[in-house]
Amino acid sequence: MFSEAKVTEIYCMADDFFKEFAIQQETYMIKDTSHKHRNKPNRMSAAEIMVILILFHSGGFRCFKHYYQEYVCKHLPHLFPKRVSYNRFVELEKEVLLPLTIFIKQVLLGTCMGISFVDSTPLRVCRNQRIFVHKTFKGLAERGKCLMGWFFGFKLHLIINDKGEILNFMFTLGNVDDREPLKQGRFLDNIKGKLCANKGYIGQALFETLFLDGIQLITKVKNKMKNSLMNIADKILLRKRALIETVNDELKNIAQIEHSRHRSFNNFIANALSAIAAYCFFEKKPVIDIEFIKDRQLALF
């Protein structure tokens, strides 16, 4: 759980962002002069809503309703004096989805220093036994397959640096190939140098395309593939690819990005985005120590 000083810091960052966001939004919005609209602000500000969502993923809570009613309303009234009912809060969540996404993309993401790791992880929305009776994501989620078997839901594609910081992320359907996001240029914005991945990203055309963009895709080879010479530094980096697996594990087991209690798609997106934002504020992230020694060889400890 974040300390009150950390909560205040998060709120200040969110409030400053939303003030700028409101100015930019007003600039690009089309004004309707034919009718007068009552533009009354909500009782609870967008920054407060976003901070409450982020705090949920940092305290080990499992039920958001219990967290809001029993923790926020009873123990944090001094931080959130203008609280609304739980049902009203759920209605207001969808209004912060777009600004929350931009806040993560523009403020919270890390910086690529030349070494990155990419991977995807499934976000299951129900158990396999309940796929045919599941209604919330009917027509939205898809069946996919990962190393742990078949699942029904979506995929989270992540790119992180050697410090465990998220560089970019993308949500796709469960049946989308892991290589598809890499074929979209915007997913690789500000990514450079070496990009380590598992065998699911093997592809000659993809390797050549990324290489022309200044990105070297490093993967292991499959058993029946023709082997090729690999730099010892690249082999060491591939051994450190478990770093991104650790990030996925923290997102699922600490930030609770995956669960089967969603009642709407908006709730799913709000939960996933706030979990990613909460991870970005974690003080301790999984890291690897990289040093360049005098003979220009890469050393990892």
Buried (B, 14 or more C-beta within 10 A) or exposed (E): EBEEEBBEEBBEBBBEBBEEBEEEEEEEEEEEEEEEEEEEEBEBBBBBBBBBBBBBBBEEBEEBEEBBBEBBBEEBEEBBEEBBEBEEBBEBBBEBBEBBBEBBEEEBBBEBBEBBBBBBBBBBBBEEEEBEEBEBBEEEBBEBEBEEEEBBBBBBBBBBBBBBBBBBBBBBEBEBBBBBBBBEEEBBEEBBEBBBBBEBBBBEEBBEBBEEEEBBBBBBEEEEEEEEEBEEBBEBBBEBBEBBEBBBEBBBEBBBBBBEEBEEBBBBBBBBBBBBBBBBBBEEBBEBEBEEEEEEEBEBE
